[in-house]
Amino acid sequence: MKAFIPVTANCKSSSLRGTRQSILIFIGLLRTTALAMTFLFCYCFSTSATEILDREIRLPKTKETTYELLNRISDLTGFFFIYDSDIVNNEKKVKFPGGTHSVRQSIYLITQNPNIQIKVIDRHILLYKKEISISVSEKAIPVIKKDSSNFIVAKAIVRDAHTKEPVPYVSASLENSGIGTVSNQSGEFMLKIPQSDTIRNIQISHVGYNQQIIPVGLFLNSTIDIYLQTKMVPLQEVIVGLVNPQKIVREMINARSVNCQTEPVHFTGFYREGVERKNSIVSLTEAVIQIHKTGFDSSAEDQVKLLKMRKISNSDEKDSIILKMRAGIDASLHLDIMKHLPDFLDFNGENPFNYTKIDMTVTDSGLAHVIEFEQKTGIQEPLYKGKLYIDANNSALLVAHFEINPQYIDKATGTLVLKKPRGVDIKPENANYYVHYKYWNGKYYLNHLRGDLTFKIKKKNAFLQPSKSIHTFFEMVVCKIDTTDVKRFPRKESIMTHKIFSETTFQYDNHFWDDFNIILPEERLNEAISQISSKIEEIE
């Protein structure tokens, strides 16, 4: 296997005598691209927004869910509905009488709630509580919850329109800007937007779904639900013929000079790493960082400056073995696989992988190849397997999703576990990585990455004692891209990325979030934060 990215964990073991030994788990982080692709809607309706509510439509007599009936109106009008699911119950079965009614009348018949207010903004119909006072025209500055004097906050939960399940890792970006974030594993996102940009739109994108472009004015004081429709690839858009998937991958690598950044940029990013056992958070470290990101062909190292940081440790955790992530930030930087080519993208010499084209899917700009790779038969090293999503139009890597081959992951123990205490067996169970690139201003930039690694830990000769599963994770999202006046940071302002980040000395700021965009914590992290929030370290 080609060199692992140096992500490690420090493991401390306490004995009955109170002695403590340390264990370093060298987490080899690979890189791939599990593409978050999207498709751009283009509407050409002549009906004005002010007239749409009075337009008469005909719906059949039927008994369906609220969601299904509102979808019927969308199909007839081309207007999307936006609402909070606490106000409109999606799953409620409604007996619709059928017949011809105005759009407004149909909405009230479907929701069966006379207190719901209706507002049309661009190509969306907003349903909200009567007590919420808004004065939003199609192009007016919206009334949205203020986070500070200069920013507003837009919140939403993104769901699959068919399954109603949350969609993780959805890209939410302010249109024509370098500002954005991604949804967490529960489909939730929060985007802080400068008040000067409130007349813009927010782009909601994910691979395999139709892209949604939503006016900022639709995000009111509450969290709204956004439903993404899966996009079917029309057969006439697919050219059927012999395809060489390895050639597609080679063309992607050769196109880096066109698609990837060549000049340094500054990223403002949110970074999170944590350790959990039995779905209970043992430790959680979060930070806002600034990155001096060099071009893909530069030999210069990236730099990281710490802006904000907080650490939460569960001191009630009685487990004798505690993992601490080591070099998580360094691993995150090396997950830029367009700059640091992993073994499955290295064609210098004999390549040990088979590549197979398994699908076509949609992106914002068109179609993308889905290429699967796995080590060749007969090779028994712990190499990687996964999928690459490559733009069919310009050969840009959009997403990579990969893992150490589960069949041989036991053989990676010597590489992953750098040091361990006596009397303890540590074996990796899985190591998964996700990388997403974002198109902005003519280039593709690193946007979001995540690593999840699980280890089985057991004391030797403890036959009656079950092994323990410990999960470590790290995640980073680029929330802002800046290409103006980009200079390297002074040496004294940069942090060492190879060390245990959770042990970094910092000064806690009560206004930790300020106006920075972040990845919202999932429910399990929220619970951990609320339970042990009193243990947040504050170094004055």
Secondary structure, DSSP 8 states (H G I E B T S, - for coil): ----EEEEEEEEEE-TT--EEEEEEEEEE---BB---EE-------S-HHHHTT-EEEE-SEEEEHHHHHHHHHHHH--EEEE-TTTS-TT-EEEE--EEEEHHHHHHHHH--TT-EEEEETTEEEEE-TT------TTS-----BSSSSEEEEEEEEEETTT--B-TT-EEEETTSSBEEE--TTSEEEEEEEGGGTTSEEEEE-TTEE-EEEEGGG--SS-EEEEE-B----GGGS--S---HHHHHHHHHHTHHHHB--S-EEEEEEEEEEEEETTEEEEEEEEEEEEEE--TT--S--EEEEEEEEEEE-TT---SEEEEEESHHHHHHHT-TTTS--GGG--SS---EEEEEEEEEE-SSSEEEEEEEEE-TT--S--EEEEEEEETTT--EEEEEEEE-GGGGGGGHHHHEEE--TTEEEEEEEEEEEEEEEEETTEEEEEEEEEEEEEEEEETT-TTS--EEEEEEEEEEEEEEE-SS-----GGGB--TTS-GGG------TT-STT-------HHHHHHHHHSGGG-----
